[in-house]
Amino acid sequence: MKINLRFFASVRELVGTAQEVLEVAEPLHTVGDVRTFLIARGGNWEYALAQARSLRMAHNQVMCGADTPIAEGDEVAFFPPVTGG
C-alpha cells in the first residue's frame, strides 16, 4: 500500500521532511493508523506526532479526523493547529 504523506510547519521541522511516499506491506485503514505507524518510528517522529499533541490532519486535502478511511494512493497531511500564512 502506498500513501502520500505531507508534513507542515513545526511537524515538518521535527521530522525533517515535507513529504514522503509511505509504502507498507500491511494495509493501513485510517488516518489514525498512519499516525500510529509513523509514531512507532520513534525519535522525532514519536515526538512530532504523539497522540498527546494537538495536530490537525487532512485526507486528500480535506480536514479530517483520525477515523477517516484511507485507500491506496491517498494523501495524508499532518500540521499543527495554527500555521502562518
C-alpha positions as CSV (number, residue, x, y, z in Angstrom):
1,M,0.0,0.0,0.0
2,K,1.3,3.5,-0.9
3,I,0.2,6.6,0.9
4,N,1.5,10.1,0.0
5,L,2.4,11.9,3.2
6,R,2.8,15.7,3.7
7,F,4.1,17.5,6.8
8,F,3.8,21.2,7.5
9,A,5.3,23.8,9.8
10,S,6.7,22.5,13.1
11,V,5.9,18.9,12.2
12,R,7.9,19.2,9.0
13,E,10.8,20.7,11.0
14,L,10.8,17.9,13.6
15,V,10.6,15.0,11.1
16,G,13.0,16.6,8.7
17,T,10.9,16.3,5.5
18,A,8.0,18.0,3.8
19,Q,6.7,14.9,2.0
20,E,7.2,11.1,1.7
21,V,5.7,8.2,-0.1
22,L,5.0,5.6,2.5
23,E,5.0,2.0,1.3
24,V,3.8,-0.6,3.8
25,A,3.2,-4.3,3.3
26,E,0.2,-4.4,5.7
27,P,-2.8,-2.2,4.9
28,L,-3.5,0.9,7.0
29,H,-7.2,1.6,7.3
30,T,-7.5,5.1,8.7
31,V,-5.6,8.3,9.0
32,G,-5.1,7.4,12.7
33,D,-3.5,4.2,11.7
34,V,-1.0,6.2,9.6
35,R,-0.2,8.4,12.6
36,T,0.3,5.4,14.8
37,F,2.6,3.7,12.2
38,L,4.7,6.9,12.0
39,I,4.9,7.3,15.8
40,A,6.3,3.7,16.0
41,R,9.4,5.0,14.1
42,G,10.4,6.6,17.4
43,G,12.6,9.6,18.0
44,N,11.4,12.9,16.4
45,W,8.6,11.0,14.7
46,E,7.2,9.9,18.0
47,Y,7.5,13.4,19.5
48,A,6.1,15.3,16.4
49,L,3.1,13.0,16.0
50,A,2.4,12.0,19.6
51,Q,-1.2,11.3,20.4
52,A,-1.0,13.9,23.3
53,R,0.0,16.6,20.8
54,S,-2.7,18.7,19.2
55,L,-2.4,18.1,15.5
56,R,-4.6,18.7,12.5
57,M,-4.9,16.1,9.8
58,A,-6.1,16.2,6.3
59,H,-7.1,13.4,3.9
60,N,-6.8,14.3,0.2
61,Q,-6.7,18.0,1.1
62,V,-9.8,17.9,3.3
63,M,-9.6,18.3,7.1
64,C,-10.4,15.0,8.8
65,G,-10.4,13.0,12.0
66,A,-8.3,10.0,12.9
67,D,-11.1,7.6,11.9
68,T,-11.2,8.8,8.3
69,P,-10.7,5.7,6.0
70,I,-7.8,5.7,3.5
71,A,-7.1,3.9,0.3
72,E,-4.1,3.2,-1.9
73,G,-2.6,6.4,-3.3
74,D,-4.4,8.8,-0.9
75,E,-2.7,11.8,0.6
76,V,-2.5,12.3,4.3
77,A,-1.1,15.5,5.8
78,F,-0.2,16.5,9.4
79,F,0.2,20.0,10.7
80,P,-0.1,22.0,14.0
81,P,-3.4,23.7,14.7
82,V,-2.1,27.2,13.8
83,T,0.2,27.8,10.8
84,G,1.4,31.0,9.4
85,G,0.2,32.3,6.1
